[in-house]
Amino acid sequence: MNAPLICSLLFLLAANLTITTAVPPKVHSDGRVTFRIDAPNAENLQIDVKGRTSNANDRKPFDMKRDESGQWVFTSEPLDPGFHYYLLFMDGYKFADNTNPLYFGWARPTNGIEIPDSSLDCYLPRDVPRGEIRIVPYYSSITQSWREIRVYTPPQYEKDPRKRFPVLYLQHGSGENETSWGNQGRAGTILDNLISEGKCNPMIIVMEEGYAYTPDAISDDSGRRVNSFEKLLLEETIPLIEDRYRVLAGKEHRAIAGLSMGGGQALRIGLGNFDTFSYLGCFSGASRDIEDLVKDAKQVNRKLKLFWIGCGTEDFVYERSLAVRSELQNKGVDHEFYSHPGTHEWQSWRLHLSLFAPKLFNP
Amino acid sequence: MNAPLICSLLFLLAANLTITTAVPPKVHSDGRVTFRIDAPNAENLQIDVKGRTSNANDRKPFDMKRDESGQWVFTSEPLDPGFHYYLLFMDGYKFADNTNPLYFGWARPTNGIEIPDSSLDCYLPRDVPRGEIRIVPYYSSITQSWREIRVYTPPQYEKDPRKRFPVLYLQHGSGENETSWGNQGRAGTILDNLISEGKCNPMIIVMEEGYAYTPDAISDDSGRRVNSFEKLLLEETIPLIEDRYRVLAGKEHRAIAGLSMGGGQALRIGLGNFDTFSYLGCFSGASRDIEDLVKDAKQVNRKLKLFWIGCGTEDFVYERSLAVRSELQNKGVDHEFYSHPGTHEWQSWRLHLSLFAPKLFNP
């Protein structure tokens, strides 16, 4: 008897689950994107999508229009190459299209769209040895909660169980979390590609959530709770990683970097803990006055093997980054400043990682 | 100068991102749950939530009601202990509340709610050595696409780099994917707990997406595309795992199990590949006629070290599972049949895994 693989009950259930009229956004050859949402009874529908069509400081959602079929449609202006978040608004309510891919950003799971980039391919998967990203649960005594660290290990880690590796601590931006560098940042793919080309030393990358609040965290003058991330990283994350993985010991084998808010954290932590880190990367995050961070330029120059700053010329923190560069120049602090056409988005940070990682852990 | 950690621009952005009036569902002591959605301008809002209040065959979303504050509110009847999916409908449009946790189920990222269970704690994290779940990318020649496998490795894997481990291949149900056993199933936590108690041999668990379509997949008589998952598992997944990880070779070190649709897959693959697997687990999936799968009871008894079937007595496949048990008894096929109060939901499958895993890989 040629019975079906799964009984009909299970398939009734399955069929019901997979019926959806939602369609992936269509990316046109010129970078415009057509979004379609099948919500025929909605009163109005709007979409908030980044790109040249909008900017971080003066951004309003765009109205979608209902077409003859009842679907809501919006076609954007050409968007910059790379990754852009988008979210939907229905009658003022903010939500995501959960029939299309979601990424943690904008402080919640958020839709993302990828515009092909003819000038950058470092983040596209290739037929090379692939590493992996591990989800590592641990209980934090500082936040008094279970947390997860994401840990990239290169293909060499599993291949050679005697080898030890240096570690890059790599932080996300505001509203993102420990998953963001791996998912929308493609950090693992970027490293796999660089390593396979011999451009980069195999290394472990540790990605933590950059928010760490104690249960009794008090608010500062601006009403924000005090973030204990630096304490968590130094007292819990690094010891856990060094206890658990085959890492090379010592500050010459540790780097810290981050993007935007995480770039600010990297600046503060890197410049404040010379005995822990030798390499410092700040991606679109050199937006603060560094007067209080650099007390002694000679010490910075002696202690850091690399102080790298990257920023796109169309990034809203670019002007501020130039001011930081001037401050560093005036103080005589050795650093590399890399600017490029680019905005405050993931395509810039993928580029930054692909340029920064090859400079790490070279004797 | 006591400059703020992050420049004001970045914080304006961050502040805008974190403003949300959404609240987590409130679980009452009797298992009722109050859901609140802040969508004051919606015309109507409904919620589809599993549990005793509904069943898989005759399930309709419940109407939410707008309260004085403008929030939409629904309080369920008491829900069974354990994990339940839920989704929202606004004016007929199906979506998730992406300010609350999402899990891949119902063929998309879907909300989930956890009702405490006074009788089962195997899935709650404890202060014991923790393993990890790895995200492993690979290119499939069968589907001609990049896929990801989730691989649980026990704490012993990293601790002792010379030790080799047996492998359980563990499949999700219909509408779920490779993330589901780790996230809503808590497979890693369950194993960590069992191993720490000495109840279970340390093992690797491999979780694949149970859907694998070739680009030219044809449809069968019922209009469904032919799923090449068995071929993918045998020809790509297992070789990849055995090449990449320190696994014990040989069929006596391999088990296959799955839930619901994945239980059907485990039945078919386990009973069809005696030289590959020695242990077979079918969780709420013994719903098919097994006449064509069991040609020779003596061979099954000789080849399989364990044939385990679990099903809740309130599961909609329970009657069918009893019929399968009778078939097996009539044919003289050795098996263990475990029934318990429980439905076709994750609490049953967490229980099944916690009972099945300790029976594996004992000499």
Interface residues (C-beta under 8 A of the other chain):
Chain A: M1 N2 A3 P4 L5 I6 C7 L9 L10 F11 L12 L13 A14 L17 T18 T20 I37 D38 A39 P40 N41 A42 E43 A56 N57 M90 D91 G92 Y93 K94 F95 A96 D97 N98 T99 L102 W106 A107 R108 P109 T110 P125 D127 R130 E132 I133 R134 I135 V136 P137 Y138 Y139 W146 V151 E158 P161 R162 S174 G175 G182 G188 T189 S222 R224 R244 Y245 R246 S260 M261 G264 Q265 R268 G285 S287 R288 D289 I290 E291 D292 F316 V317 R320
Chain B: M1 N2 A3 P4 L5 I6 C7 L9 L10 F11 L12 L13 A14 L17 T18 T20 I37 D38 A39 P40 N41 A42 E43 A56 N57 M90 D91 G92 Y93 K94 F95 A96 D97 N98 T99 L102 W106 A107 R108 P109 T110 P125 D127 R130 E132 I133 R134 I135 V136 P137 Y138 Y139 W146 V151 E158 P161 R162 S174 G175 G182 G188 T189 S222 R224 N227 R244 Y245 R246 S260 M261 G264 Q265 R268 G285 S287 R288 D289 I290 E291 D292 F316 V317 R320
